[in-house]
Amino acid sequence: MQFEDFVGQKDIISVLKKKLAEDRIGHAILFCGPNGQGKRTLALLFAKAILCLEQEGSKKDGFCGECISCKKVDKFIHPDLLFIAPQGKSIKIEQVRELKKELLFKPGEGDKKIFIMEDVHAMSNEAANSMLNILEEPPEYVVSVLLTSNLSMLLPTILSRCEIYKFSPVPPKDMYEYFKGNINYNVNHIENDINKAVALSGGRLAKAKMFLENDLYKNQEREIIEAFETFLDKKNRLALFEWAEKLAEKTDEELDMFFEIFTLF
């Protein structure tokens, strides 16, 4: 995947490519938006462009995809690309301390060392305060890419040290074009399914994919149709209670999907 293949966030990509071409990469970048909008994917593309060995100067607004560096990024084995994610429900102080140790070592294969931290809002208070040291006095070769779905949970001192990029919902038109241009979805799904998935996605491509690929979606849709039939049949009170009991047994994930689909009817 190249930047041009990424669905949505065209304004953000344009700014990032310009910074790459002009060699004006900030030391701390923050991607903010709901889960499912591709923050992690775009962070990886950006890291790949920074680490690419073949593109230089004004041409360095992308990546070749073929050099050893690009291939290592694709396989998640590049020594100058680090990943941090919550352990359990939070990012712990021990993880940040370990990150600091790693950042003391200069890049092994290029001139930059990058770390991508997912769900940065999940840092414990200790971890957040320790992270400030990295953002305040980063080694010149370090680029921090932070990802969050909840900007309000971050310390103002962290926000003030980052270039913030707020992700926008992907326009339905862009999602339609993506699905219609992808043979896997064109062959395996009728257009009505794609229309429903896009409508339910809230501008999040990953969520639209989930609705198309997850059988749970169609099962939930059938249940909702049955529920409407039950509500309309006022004489069948027993069936109404049975349906309510079935709803109570659902998992949180099933309930979330159920009510999202319910809003379309």
Backbone torsions as a table, in degrees:
resi	resn	phi	psi	omega
1	MET	NA	132.5	173.6
2	GLN	-102.4	171.1	177.4
3	PHE	-54.6	-37.9	-177.1
4	GLU	-65.4	-22.0	-178.0
5	ASP	-87.3	-11.7	-179.0
6	PHE	-70.6	132.8	-176.3
7	VAL	-90.3	116.9	179.5
8	GLY	91.7	-179.5	175.8
9	GLN	55.5	38.5	-176.7
10	LYS	-62.6	-37.7	-179.8
11	ASP	-65.0	-42.8	179.5
12	ILE	-63.9	-45.2	-179.7
13	ILE	-61.4	-39.7	179.4
14	SER	-61.6	-42.3	179.0
15	VAL	-65.9	-45.0	-179.1
16	LEU	-62.0	-42.1	-179.6
17	LYS	-65.0	-38.0	178.3
18	LYS	-65.1	-41.2	178.6
19	LYS	-65.0	-37.9	177.0
20	LEU	-63.2	-46.7	-177.5
21	ALA	-64.6	-34.5	-178.3
22	GLU	-94.2	2.2	-179.6
23	ASP	55.9	47.6	179.0
24	ARG	-121.2	52.2	-176.9
25	ILE	-80.5	124.5	179.1
26	GLY	-69.0	157.6	-178.9
27	HIS	-80.5	-17.8	179.8
28	ALA	-143.3	122.2	-177.1
29	ILE	-124.4	136.9	-178.8
30	LEU	-123.8	119.7	174.4
31	PHE	-98.0	125.5	-177.7
32	CYS	-125.2	132.5	176.9
33	GLY	169.3	165.8	179.6
34	PRO	-59.5	153.2	175.5
35	ASN	-60.5	141.9	178.5
36	GLY	99.0	1.5	179.8
37	GLN	-96.3	-0.5	174.5
38	GLY	93.8	22.9	-178.8
39	LYS	-60.0	-45.6	-178.4
40	ARG	-66.8	-41.0	179.5
41	THR	-61.6	-45.7	-179.7
42	LEU	-67.6	-35.8	176.7
43	ALA	-61.1	-40.3	178.5
44	LEU	-67.3	-40.0	177.5
45	LEU	-63.4	-41.7	179.4
46	PHE	-64.7	-43.5	178.4
47	ALA	-63.1	-39.9	179.5
48	LYS	-63.1	-40.2	179.2
49	ALA	-65.1	-40.5	179.7
50	ILE	-64.5	-39.8	-173.5
51	LEU	-88.5	-11.4	-177.7
52	CYS	-56.6	134.5	-176.2
53	LEU	-90.0	-14.3	-172.0
54	GLU	-95.9	-31.9	-176.6
55	GLN	-94.3	130.6	-177.1
56	GLU	-136.0	163.2	174.4
57	GLY	57.7	-139.2	-176.0
58	SER	-67.3	-17.2	179.0
59	LYS	-82.0	-11.1	-175.8
60	LYS	-81.0	59.5	174.0
61	ASP	-113.0	15.9	179.3
62	GLY	-163.4	-147.9	179.5
63	PHE	-152.2	158.2	-175.7
64	CYS	-79.6	-32.0	-178.6
65	GLY	80.4	-4.2	-174.5
66	GLU	-118.1	-22.0	-177.2
67	CYS	-69.3	168.0	-177.0
68	ILE	-61.8	-34.2	179.7
69	SER	-65.9	-47.7	179.4
70	CYS	-59.7	-41.5	-179.0
71	LYS	-67.5	-35.2	177.8
72	LYS	-68.0	-38.1	176.6
73	VAL	-62.4	-43.0	179.6
74	ASP	-59.6	-33.5	-178.2
75	LYS	-94.3	3.5	179.8
76	PHE	59.2	38.1	180.0
77	ILE	-125.9	14.7	179.9
78	HIS	-73.6	126.6	-176.4
79	PRO	-67.4	-18.7	-178.7
80	ASP	-100.8	13.9	177.4
81	LEU	-125.8	116.6	-175.6
82	LEU	-113.3	149.4	179.6
83	PHE	-125.2	136.2	175.5
84	ILE	-131.2	131.0	178.6
85	ALA	-138.2	159.8	-179.9
86	PRO	-56.8	139.9	170.3
87	GLN	-99.9	106.1	-170.5
88	GLY	79.1	-124.7	-176.8
89	LYS	-98.2	-4.9	-175.1
90	SER	-145.9	160.9	169.6
91	ILE	-90.2	122.0	-169.6
92	LYS	-96.8	160.0	-178.9
93	ILE	-57.6	-35.9	179.7
94	GLU	-62.5	-34.9	178.8
95	GLN	-66.9	-40.4	179.9
96	VAL	-69.4	-38.6	177.0
97	ARG	-62.1	-41.4	178.3
98	GLU	-65.3	-38.6	177.2
99	LEU	-61.1	-44.2	179.0
100	LYS	-57.1	-41.8	178.8
101	LYS	-62.3	-43.1	-179.6
102	GLU	-63.5	-37.2	-176.0
103	LEU	-75.3	-12.5	175.9
104	LEU	-68.3	-26.3	179.8
105	PHE	-85.0	130.5	179.7
106	LYS	-66.4	160.2	179.6
107	PRO	-55.0	143.2	-178.2
108	GLY	-92.7	-23.6	-173.8
109	GLU	-129.2	-2.9	179.8
110	GLY	-152.7	-153.7	179.8
111	ASP	-111.5	6.2	178.7
112	LYS	-133.0	149.0	171.4
113	LYS	-123.6	128.8	-172.3
114	ILE	-121.0	138.6	168.5
115	PHE	-126.4	139.9	178.4
116	ILE	-111.4	120.3	179.6
117	MET	-112.0	117.2	-179.9
118	GLU	-87.0	149.6	177.7
119	ASP	48.7	51.0	-176.5
120	VAL	-60.9	-22.7	177.0
121	HIS	-67.4	-13.7	-178.6
122	ALA	-88.4	7.9	177.8
123	MET	-65.9	140.3	171.6
124	SER	-67.6	164.9	179.3
125	ASN	-58.4	-41.9	178.8
126	GLU	-62.8	-44.2	-179.2
127	ALA	-64.2	-40.8	-179.2
128	ALA	-63.7	-42.9	179.0
129	ASN	-66.0	-36.6	178.2
130	SER	-69.9	-36.0	178.8
131	MET	-62.8	-30.6	179.1
132	LEU	-57.1	-36.7	179.5
133	ASN	-61.0	-38.3	178.9
134	ILE	-66.8	-42.9	-176.5
135	LEU	-74.8	-30.9	-178.6
136	GLU	-76.8	-40.3	-177.0
137	GLU	-132.5	64.2	-177.8
138	PRO	-76.7	144.9	169.7
139	PRO	-57.4	148.9	-173.8
140	GLU	-61.3	-20.4	-177.0
141	TYR	-93.2	-1.0	-175.0
142	VAL	-94.1	134.2	171.5
143	VAL	-121.8	121.8	179.2
144	SER	-100.5	127.9	175.8
145	VAL	-119.9	109.7	-175.6
146	LEU	-105.3	140.2	-178.2
147	LEU	-121.6	134.8	179.0
148	THR	-149.3	150.5	171.8
149	SER	-108.7	2.1	-177.6
150	ASN	-143.3	88.3	-176.6
151	LEU	-62.9	-33.1	-174.3
152	SER	-68.7	-16.4	-178.8
153	MET	-88.2	-2.4	-178.5
154	LEU	-92.8	146.2	178.1
155	LEU	-62.8	138.5	176.9
156	PRO	-55.6	-33.5	-179.9
157	THR	-67.7	-29.3	175.0
158	ILE	-74.1	-44.8	-179.1
159	LEU	-61.0	-38.2	-175.8
160	SER	-67.8	-16.3	-177.8
161	ARG	-102.7	7.3	-177.3
162	CYS	-119.3	149.7	164.4
163	GLU	-82.7	118.3	-173.4
164	ILE	-100.3	128.4	177.7
165	TYR	-120.3	112.5	-178.3
166	LYS	-92.8	119.8	-179.0
167	PHE	-74.6	139.2	178.5
168	SER	-102.7	155.2	175.2
169	PRO	-57.6	140.3	179.0
170	VAL	-71.8	127.4	179.3
171	PRO	-57.9	138.6	179.1
172	PRO	-52.3	-38.2	-179.5
173	LYS	-58.2	-42.2	-179.8
174	ASP	-65.6	-37.4	179.0
175	MET	-70.1	-41.6	176.5
176	TYR	-56.7	-47.4	-178.9
177	GLU	-62.3	-38.5	178.5
178	TYR	-62.7	-49.0	-177.0
179	PHE	-68.2	-38.9	-179.3
180	LYS	-71.3	-25.9	178.2
181	GLY	-88.5	-3.7	-179.5
182	ASN	-105.3	112.8	-172.9
183	ILE	-60.4	-31.2	-179.3
184	ASN	-61.7	-36.8	-179.8
185	TYR	-85.4	-34.9	180.0
186	ASN	-63.6	-38.6	-176.6
187	VAL	-79.3	-39.6	-170.6
188	ASN	-93.7	-7.6	-176.8
189	HIS	-137.0	137.2	175.9
190	ILE	-76.6	160.9	-174.7
191	GLU	-61.0	-33.8	-179.7
192	ASN	-62.7	-37.7	177.5
193	ASP	-63.9	-42.8	179.9
194	ILE	-64.1	-42.3	178.7
195	ASN	-59.9	-42.4	179.9
196	LYS	-66.5	-42.4	-178.6
197	ALA	-62.3	-42.1	179.1
198	VAL	-65.2	-42.0	-179.9
199	ALA	-63.9	-34.9	-178.0
200	LEU	-81.7	-16.8	-168.4
201	SER	-72.9	-22.6	-176.2
202	GLY	64.7	30.2	179.5
203	GLY	79.6	18.8	-179.6
204	ARG	-115.7	111.5	-176.3
205	LEU	-60.2	-42.4	-178.4
206	ALA	-60.0	-35.7	180.0
207	LYS	-71.7	-39.3	176.8
208	ALA	-61.4	-41.6	177.2
209	LYS	-61.2	-42.0	-178.7
210	MET	-60.4	-42.9	-179.9
211	PHE	-63.5	-35.8	-179.4
212	LEU	-76.5	-32.8	-173.3
213	GLU	-94.9	-14.7	-174.4
214	ASN	-100.3	119.8	179.3
215	ASP	-62.9	-21.2	179.8
216	LEU	-58.3	-33.3	-178.9
217	TYR	-59.9	-50.7	-178.0
218	LYS	-66.8	-35.1	177.1
219	ASN	-62.9	-41.8	179.8
220	GLN	-65.3	-39.4	-179.7
221	GLU	-62.2	-42.4	178.8
222	ARG	-63.1	-40.4	-179.8
223	GLU	-63.4	-38.1	-179.8
224	ILE	-66.3	-40.3	177.7
225	ILE	-62.6	-41.6	177.0
226	GLU	-63.4	-38.1	-179.6
227	ALA	-64.2	-42.3	178.3
228	PHE	-62.3	-41.7	178.9
229	GLU	-62.1	-36.8	179.2
230	THR	-67.6	-44.0	179.4
231	PHE	-62.1	-35.8	-177.9
232	LEU	-73.0	-26.0	-179.6
233	ASP	-91.0	84.2	-173.9
234	LYS	-64.9	-21.1	-178.9
235	LYS	-75.9	-22.7	-174.5
236	ASN	-94.3	68.3	-177.6
237	ARG	-68.8	-33.1	179.9
238	LEU	-60.9	-43.1	179.0
239	ALA	-62.9	-33.5	179.2
240	LEU	-65.5	-42.4	178.2
241	PHE	-67.2	-38.8	178.6
242	GLU	-62.9	-39.9	178.9
243	TRP	-66.3	-39.4	178.4
244	ALA	-63.3	-39.6	177.6
245	GLU	-64.6	-39.9	178.9
246	LYS	-63.6	-38.4	178.6
247	LEU	-65.2	-38.0	-178.7
248	ALA	-66.9	-22.0	-178.0
249	GLU	-86.8	-5.5	-176.7
250	LYS	-72.0	152.5	174.5
251	THR	-76.1	167.6	178.6
252	ASP	-59.1	-40.9	180.0
253	GLU	-62.9	-43.2	-179.8
254	GLU	-66.1	-39.0	178.9
255	LEU	-65.7	-42.4	178.4
256	ASP	-58.4	-47.0	-179.1
257	MET	-66.8	-40.1	-179.1
258	PHE	-56.9	-50.1	-175.9
259	PHE	-73.5	-28.3	175.1
260	GLU	-66.3	-42.2	179.2
261	ILE	-69.9	-36.2	-178.5
262	PHE	-56.8	-36.2	-176.9
263	THR	-65.2	-18.4	-178.7
264	LEU	-81.5	-16.6	-174.9
265	PHE	-90.3	NA	NA
